[in-house]
Amino acid sequence: MTQIIRGENEGIESALRRFKRQVSKAGIFYDMKKNRHFETPIEKRKRKALAKQRQRKRSYR
C-alpha cells in the first residue's frame, strides 16, 4: 500500500501529486486497468496471441 506523510507547510496539491507519482511507480494503475473486468480463458488466449503477433511485427522492422 502506498502512503505519504504530508509535511508541515506542504499544500494538499503537492502532497496529492507526490501520492500519484508513487502510485504510478508502484504499478497500481496498471493492475487496476488489467483487472477491471473478468476475462474468459478464450479472451485471454486471443489477447495474448494478438500481443505475440504485434511483437513479431515489431521485431521484423
WOQUIZI-V112740 format. One record per backbone hydrogen bond with DSSP energy under -0.5 kcal/mol. CO is the residue of the C=O (numbers start at 1). NH is the residue of the N-H. If there is no record, write none. Layout:
# WOQUIZI-V112740
co = <CO & CO>
nh = <NH & NH>
This chain:
# WOQUIZI-V112740
co = <4 & 7 & 11 & 12 & 13 & 14 & 15 & 16 & 17 & 18 & 19 & 20 & 21 & 22 & 23 & 23 & 24 & 27 & 28 & 29 & 30 & 31 & 33 & 40 & 41 & 42 & 43 & 44 & 45 & 46 & 47 & 48 & 49 & 50 & 51 & 52 & 53 & 54 & 55 & 56 & 57>
nh = <6 & 10 & 15 & 16 & 17 & 18 & 19 & 20 & 21 & 22 & 23 & 24 & 25 & 26 & 27 & 28 & 27 & 31 & 32 & 33 & 34 & 35 & 36 & 44 & 45 & 46 & 47 & 48 & 49 & 50 & 51 & 52 & 53 & 54 & 55 & 56 & 57 & 58 & 59 & 60 & 61>
